[in-house]
């Protein structure tokens, strides 16, 4: 029997679940690519990535390529561990 409290509240949002899923299988992913993959707005991407960064689950890199700003993301080690625990708890909940 699983305790529902084992699920990580930071990953309840479908957008955050999507961001973490993409980052678990890719190294660095830039803002535009992530936004396109998840089919979300700039505002959604910005607010959810900020929340994940504050939690220490993702790292954000801001740089200039030519004269254009570029923002990229990657999962941190603690983010990888927390997301794996969350997915394992979900699998237990549905009986896998």
C-alpha positions as semicolon CSV with decimal commas, in nm:
position;residue;x (nm);y (nm);z (nm)
1;X;0,000;0,000;0,000
2;X;0,133;0,340;-0,095
3;X;0,100;0,656;0,105
4;X;-0,017;0,933;-0,130
5;X;0,219;1,168;0,054
6;X;0,508;0,989;-0,120
7;X;0,413;1,174;-0,440
8;X;0,614;1,492;-0,492
9;X;0,390;1,800;-0,499
10;X;0,640;1,981;-0,724
11;X;0,554;1,741;-1,007
12;X;0,173;1,762;-0,985
13;X;0,152;2,003;-1,279
14;X;0,142;1,841;-1,622
15;X;0,385;2,111;-1,746
16;X;0,642;2,032;-1,474
17;X;0,596;1,661;-1,537
18;X;0,665;1,731;-1,905
19;X;0,970;1,948;-1,839
20;X;1,122;1,686;-1,610
21;X;1,042;1,402;-1,852
22;X;1,220;1,582;-2,137
23;X;1,521;1,668;-1,922
24;X;1,558;1,314;-1,788
25;X;1,644;1,190;-2,138
26;X;1,828;1,495;-2,279
27;X;2,133;1,687;-2,161
28;X;2,064;2,058;-2,225
29;X;1,735;2,167;-2,382
30;X;1,677;2,528;-2,483
31;X;1,369;2,735;-2,404
32;X;1,226;2,734;-2,758
33;X;1,272;2,361;-2,805
34;X;1,112;2,281;-2,469
35;X;0,824;2,518;-2,532
36;X;0,767;2,358;-2,873
37;X;0,791;1,998;-2,743
38;X;0,536;2,066;-2,468
39;X;0,318;2,300;-2,676
40;X;0,303;2,565;-2,403
41;X;0,327;2,944;-2,388
42;X;0,633;3,149;-2,295
43;X;0,469;3,243;-1,965
44;X;0,390;2,882;-1,873
45;X;0,743;2,773;-1,956
46;X;0,896;3,058;-1,757
47;X;0,684;3,015;-1,444
48;X;0,717;2,637;-1,423
49;X;1,090;2,635;-1,499
50;X;1,141;2,903;-1,230
51;X;0,959;2,688;-0,974
52;X;1,168;2,381;-1,064
53;X;1,487;2,587;-1,047
54;X;1,395;2,723;-0,701
55;X;1,340;2,364;-0,585
56;X;1,688;2,277;-0,708
57;X;1,553;2,024;-0,960
58;X;1,677;2,195;-1,275
59;X;1,972;2,413;-1,368
60;X;1,919;2,718;-1,591
61;X;2,193;2,853;-1,817
62;X;2,151;3,197;-1,975
63;X;2,393;3,306;-2,245
64;X;2,415;3,505;-2,566
65;X;2,455;3,335;-2,901
66;X;2,558;3,613;-3,133
67;X;2,340;3,896;-3,010
68;X;2,046;3,677;-2,914
69;X;1,980;3,558;-2,559
70;X;1,952;3,182;-2,515
71;X;1,815;3,004;-2,208
72;X;1,879;2,631;-2,163
73;X;1,782;2,380;-1,896
74;X;1,912;2,054;-1,758
75;X;1,810;1,832;-1,469
76;X;2,024;1,839;-1,152
77;X;2,125;1,526;-0,962
78;X;1,872;1,602;-0,688
79;X;1,608;1,662;-0,955
80;X;1,688;1,328;-1,116
81;X;1,656;1,151;-0,780
82;X;1,334;1,331;-0,680
83;X;1,170;1,266;-1,017
84;X;1,270;0,899;-1,014
85;X;1,120;0,862;-0,664
86;X;0,802;1,035;-0,783
87;X;0,767;0,805;-1,085
88;X;0,833;0,499;-0,867
89;X;0,562;0,615;-0,623
90;X;0,319;0,664;-0,914
91;X;0,394;0,314;-1,042
92;X;0,326;0,168;-0,695
93;X;0,002;0,365;-0,678
94;X;-0,125;0,216;-1,004
95;X;0,003;-0,129;-0,914
96;X;0,291;-0,173;-1,159
